[in-house]
Each structure stands twice: as C-alpha cells, then as structure tokens.
Amino acid sequence: MSLNRNEKAAVIEDVAAQAAKSQTLALAEYRGLTVENLNKLRVEARAKGVYLHVLKNSLARRAVAGTPFEVATESMVGPLIYGFSEDAVAAAKVIADFAKGNDKLVIKGGAYAGKALDVEGVKALASVPSREVLLSQIAGLLLSPVQRVAAVLAALSVQRGGGDAPAADAPAA
C-alpha cells in the first residue's frame, strides 16, 4: 500500500523526531522473516525501549538527513528494519541477539556517535554491557578497597587478642 505525500511527510517527521533523541541506529535485513518472528522482535524491542520500524529506504534517508545517523545512508539498501534507541547499546543488542537465534535477520550496519558501523561494529556495540551492569561493576570496584581495609583491620584485631583495636587518637599505655 503506497502512502500519499502527507502520509510520507508524517512518517519522515516521526522518524526524524525519534532520530533526534536517539544515540544509536541499527539496520537489519528482514527478508524471509515470518510475521510471527517479526512480532516477537517488535515486542522485545519495545520492552527495551527501542523504536523499531520497517521503512522505505528513501523515507529513512530523508528522515536522517542532517542528523548524526546520516553516515549510515550507504547501508540503506534492500528491505530493512530500522532500530533507534536512546540507550547507546539497546538497538544493537536487540537486533544482534535476535539475529543469533534467527538466521533470516541479517545485520547490515548502523551508526553511533556520528560514525557509521559495519556488521562487526554493530555486534561489538551489542556486546557492551548495559548501563545498569556498568554502574554495578563500578560500584563493586569502589567497594572493593573498603572491604579489603575492613578485612585487614579485622585480622589485626584478631591478631592482637580479639579485643577492640585502640582508637587512633587514644594515648598508648
């Protein structure tokens, strides 16, 4: 079903608005996917905050013109599904994870931070842990030295006879 000029303008405006607030674009060819599989992909994407849309490439090129995603226009060939995400890795992760379990979905490229990504670049971006995982890893790194100091102080306390360690400002007897 073809769109009239006003409908095309609305699609371009919608995609351009999504691109303006996104950090990542991932492109994948969906040729051969069943409707059931495509719906599973959409549900998974929606759950992770990824805007997933099948677009005509000419409309997609117009929508990303003047944005950091314009560098990906060379990859916009064939029947593609476009994934935009505000999270830096979500779009790449959703598409790469789905492609692992379904050989009909073929990653074609993407863009991140104004740089075009090839297939390996999208897969590498997808392998980066999520923001929450990175924050918990940083918290663990910050907590580790404190735990070590506490363990050393506890060991000194046990070595001195199990009593409380003297306070730093208390006079020695």
N, C-alpha and C positions, 0 to 999 in steps of 0.2 A: 504494500500500500504506500503510495507516494504521498509526501507531505506538500502542502501548499506553501507559498512564500512566508506567510505569517507563522505557520507551524514550524518551519525551518528556523526562522528568527527566534522563536521561543526556545527551541532546542539549543541553539547556539548560545543564547543568553543564559540558560540553565547550566550548561556545561562550563561556560566561561566563569560563572559565579562559583561553581564548585572548584574549578582550577585555581581561582584567585585565593581560596582559603586552604588549598592543599599543598603538601610538601612533596608528594610522590605520585608518579603516574606509572602504571604498569600496563603493558599491552600484551594480549594473548590471542592467538587464532583459535576460534571455537568450532571450526569446520568438523562436522561429524558428531558433535555432542548431542545427546538426546535432550529433549525438553526437561526430562526429569533431572538429569545431571546439571543442566544449566540452572534449574531452580534450586538445587542443592548448593551450587556455587553462590547464587544470589543470597540465599539465607545465611550462609556462612559469612559472606562479605558484610551483609547488613549487621550481623551480630558483632563484627569487629570494627564497625564504623567506616567501612569502605564503600564509596559510591561506585557502583558497578553498572555499566551501561553499554549496550550494543549501539554503535553509531555508524552512520555513513562516514567514511574517511574524510570526504570533502567538508562535511559539517564539523568534524573534530578538528581539522586543520584550521578552520576559521575560528573556532572557539578558543584554541590555544595560541592563536596569533598574538604576539606581544606579551606573552607570559614566559616564565622560565621553562615551560614544557614545549615551547616551540622547537627546541632542539631535537625532539623525537619525531618530527614530521616525516623524516625519511623512512621510519619504521612503519608508518601508517599505510600499509598495503595489504589488501585481502580482507576477508571477513574477520573483524577484530572486536574484542570486548575490551573496554577501557575501564581501568580501576584507578580512582583517585582517592587519596587518603590524607587526612590532616596529620596522622601519626606517620613518622618517617619510614617505618618498615611495614605497616599493616597491609597496604595494597600489594606489595611484592610478596609478602608472606602468604596472604590468602591465595594468590594466583599460583605461586610456586608449590605450596602444599597441595593444592587441588591437582596441579599438573603431575605431581608424583604418583597419585592414585589413579589418574586418568590420562592415558596417552593421547587422547583426542585433543586435549587442551595443550597448545604449543605456545610457550612463551616467545614473544617476538622482540621485546625491548621495553624501554621505559625512559623515565627521566627523573632525576633527583638533583636538587640544588643547582638547576640550570645546566646540568650535564646530561648528555644522552647516555643511556645504559644499554649495553647489549644483553644477550641472554644470560651470560655468565655474571654480568653486573647485577641483574635483577635477582639472580639466585644468591649472590653474595650479600646483597641487601636483605634478602629474606632470611638469611642465616644469622643476622644480627639479633641479639635478644631484645625483647620488648623493653619499653621504658621502665615498667614496673620491676622487671627482672634486673635491669641495670642498677636501679636505685637500691634494691635489696642487696645486690652484690657490693655496692659502695658502702652501705650501712654495715655490712659484715666486715669489710676491710677496716672501717673506722672503729668498730667494736673490738676487733682482734687484739690490738695493743693493750687496751684497757683490761681485757681478760687475762692477758699474759702477765701484766703487772700485778693483778689481783692474785694470780696463781703463785707468783714469786713471793709476794708478801705473806700469803698463807703458808708457803713452805718455810719461810723464815720464822714464822710464828711457831710452827710445829717443831722446828729445829731448836728453838730457844726454850722449849719446855712446855709448849702448849698454851702458855699464857698470852695475854694481850701484848702486842708489841708496844714499847714505850712511845709516847707521843713525841713528835719532832721537837716541840718547844719545852718539854719537861726536862728538868735537870737530871743528869745521870747520877746514880748513887754510888 
